Amino acid sequence: MFEKDLLKNKRILVTGGGSGLGAAMARRFAELGAELIICGRRLEVLEATAATIRAALAAKVRALACDIRDGVAVEAMMEAIWRDAPLDILVNNAAATFLARTEQLSFRAADAILAPTLHGTMYCTLAAGRRWIEASHKGVVLSILSTSTITGRAFTVPSAMAKSAVLAMTKSLAVEWGPKGVRTVAIAPGAFPTAGATGQLRPEGRDSNWAARNPLGRTGEHRELADLASFLISDAGGYINGEMVVQDGGAHLRSSGAEDLLGWTDAQWEAQRAARSKGRT
């Protein structure tokens, strides 16, 4: 359904583009003719993904190490990108989350989620938007959110808060920046299994039949999300502004997706916290 050159001559930055859904979107954008920049904290992961895309598609892909939690680092990255040419599209994909009983969250644990998911997204959006507006250059911001922006979500409260704030940003900037040629759109994915997110949100001990209870009886495929993202950022989606498209098979219409955790024992929560701590070392 997509023209081969749908994204030709578009320069796209994907944050968190080295793995998971970020890498899947980046590859699809390249298939449709885009020039890519992918950023994240682990340069070796980014370089491996970039090399894979180049080898498969002969696409132009640049990997940049950047911790988007640091506004100064974001500004430096944008300066490096703009020295070659302006961006046309920013995809805010980088985020963090983990399961925890909210009353037991430390300030540091909450900030570990809020910093990349909210602050980093805002830093990247402002840095790109400022440059587009100053140069009268059209741009698009796509932010990857979640259905917690609609339902809330127990046991991932900082993430739900951050994603909801980014949705507010998306709607607000649609009005403020739309007249200046900048569109803002968002996707709220449901379950699209990735090594990182699935390990954090679906540890051993959780309900194993959750996918079967989706109204469509399955999880999402990465290509499905990448196709939706490609349409929204393309000129074909040019009259969509300030909207969040839900892509979850209808799952959010049944529940927020965290109710099974209400029955967890203290021992299960301790095991989850221990596993999370081990993963940070």
N, C-alpha and C positions, 0 to 999 in steps of 0.2 A: 504493500500500500504506500510505501515511501519512495519518492523519486531518489535516484542514486546520488544526486548532488544536492539534496535538500539542505545540507549545512555547509555547502562549498563557500569558501572565503570567510567563514566564521571562525574567529579565534575564541576558544572556550577554555576557561579555567575550572577544573574540578577539584574542590578541596576533598581531602581523604580519597584521592583518586588511585591509590596504589593497590587497593584490594576491595573485595566485596562488591557492593552495589556501585561504588564509585568507579571501580575498574570496569564493570560491566557497561555502565553508561559511557565511559570514555571510549571504549572499543566501538560501541554502536555509533557514537558521534563521528569517530574516524571513518567508519564504513560509509557514512553519509557525507564525507568530504571535508570535515572540519579539521582545523589545525588545533592541536591540544597542548595545554599545559596542565600537568597534574602536580598537586602539592600534598605534603604530609610531613610528619616528623621523621620518618624512617626512609632515608634516601635510597638505601639498598633495595627496599621493597618497590619504591617508585621507579627506580631504574630498571628493575626486572620487568615490571608491567609495561613500561615504555618500550623496552626492547622487544617484548612479545608483540605489541601492537604494530611496531615498525616492521617487524619481520613478516607478519601476516598480511599487512595492508599497505605497506610502503607509505605510511602516513607520517606526517611531521608531528613529533611528540617531544615535549620538553619536560623533564622532571626537576622540580625545585623543592628543596627541603625548607619547610617553614612551619613553625609552631604558631598556629593562628591564635593561640591564647595570648600572644604577645603583640599588641598593636603596633609597636615599632617594627617588629619583624614583618608584619603584614604590609606596612608601608614600604619597607625595603623591597619586598617581593614584587609589589605592584610597580614600583619604580623600575625594577629590572625587566619586568614584562613590557611595560610601556616604552622602554628604550628601543625595542624592536618594532612594535606596532601596538595600537590600542587593542584591548580585549573587546569582544562583542557580547560575550555571554559569561556570566558567573554562575556556577552551580555550587551552592552551599550544601555539601554532603557530609562533611566531617562532623562528628558528634561523639558523645560518650554516654554510657548508662550502665547501671548494674542494679541487681535486686537488693533491697535492704528494707528493714523496718524503719520507717521514717523517723520515729522518735529516738532511734539510736544513731542517726547520722551525725557525724562530727562536722564542724565547719569545713574542714579540709576535704572531707568526702563529698559534701554538697558542691563545693567549689570545683572539684575535679570533673563534675558533670556540667555545671553552669559555665565554666570558663570556655571550653571549646564549643559547646552546643549553642549558647546564647552570645557570649561576648565575642568569640571568634567569628561567628556568623555576622554579627553586627560590624565588627572591624572590617571584614572583607567587603561587605555590602557598601559601607560608607566610603571605603577607599576606591572601589570601582565606580560608584555612583558619582562621587565628586569629580573624578576625572572625565567621565562621560559628559556631565553637565557643563563643566568648564570648556570642553571642546565642542559642544553641541553634537556629540556622537551618540547615536542610538545604542541602547543596551538592553539586556534582559537579565534578570536575576531569578533563578530557580532555586528554591529551598526545599530540601527533603525533610519533611516533618513526620508526624505520626497521627494515628486516630485518637491518641490521648488528648489532642487539641479539641476533640469533640466530647469524649466521654470522661476525661480524666483517667488516671491509671494508678491504682494502689501499688505501693512498693517500688515505684519508680517516680516518685513525686518531683525531684529536681528536674528530671528529663521532661516530664509532662509540663512543668512550669516553663522551662526554657523553650520547648517547641511551641507552646501557646504564645509566648512572647514574640517568637519569630513570625508566627501567623499574624499577630497584631502589626508587626513591622511590615509584612507583606501587604496587608490591606491598607495601611496608612500611606506607605510610599506609592502605592498604585495611584492614589489621588494626588499626592504631592509631586511625584516625579513623572507621572504619565504625561502631563503637558510638555515635559522637557525631553520626551522621547525615550524614556526608560520604563519598561514593563517589569512588574514583579508578579511571579506566580509560584505555586507550591504544589507538592505531591504529598499525600499522606499514605504511605505504603502500609499494608498489613504485613503478614508473615511472608518474607522473602528470605529463606534461610541463608545465612553466611556463617563462616567459621567464627568470626568475632562476636557478632550479635547473638547467634544461637547459643554459643557457649556461655554468654553472660545471662541471657534471659530464659533459657530452657535447660537448666542444669538437671542432672540426675535427681529424680524424686518428684519432678513436676508431672502433671497429667500428660500421659503419652498419646492420648486420643484427641488432642486439641485440633489438629489439622483436619481430621475427619468430621469434626463438628462445624467446620466452616460451611456456610450455605452451598458453596461450590465443591466441597469435599476435598480440598487440596490447598497447598501453599502456592504462592506466586512463583513465576519463573523470572529470572533476572532479565531476560530479553523483553518480557512484557513491560517491566518498569522502564527499561532503557528506551523502548519504543514510545511510551507515553512522554517521557522526558524530551525525546527528540522532537516530537510534535509541538510540545508546549514552548520550547525555546526557538522553534523555527518561525520563519515568516508566515507559514501556514496557520500558526496559532496567534497571529498578530493582533487579534481583537479580543484576546483573553487577558485580563489584567486584574490583579488583586484577588484571584481565585485560588482555592486549594482543591485539587482533584483527589478524591479518595480512591485508592486502588487496593482493596482488601478482600474481594469476593463477597462483600456484604457482612463480614465478621463483626464489625463494630455495631451493627444493628442488633446483635444478640447480647453482647456484653463488652466490657472494657478489656477482657482477656487476662485478668489477674486474679479472678475470684478463687481459683483453686489454691492459691497461696494462703488464704485465710485459715486453712486447716493445718498448716505446717506447724510442727512442734519446735520447741526451743532448740532441740538437737539438730534438726534440719537447718534452721537458720544459722546456727553456729558453724555447721559444716559448709554452708554457702559462704559465710564471711571468711572462713579459713581458706577456702579455695580462691576467693577473690584476692585475699592478701598474698597468697602464694603466687598468683599470677602477676602481681606487681613487682615481685623480687626478681 
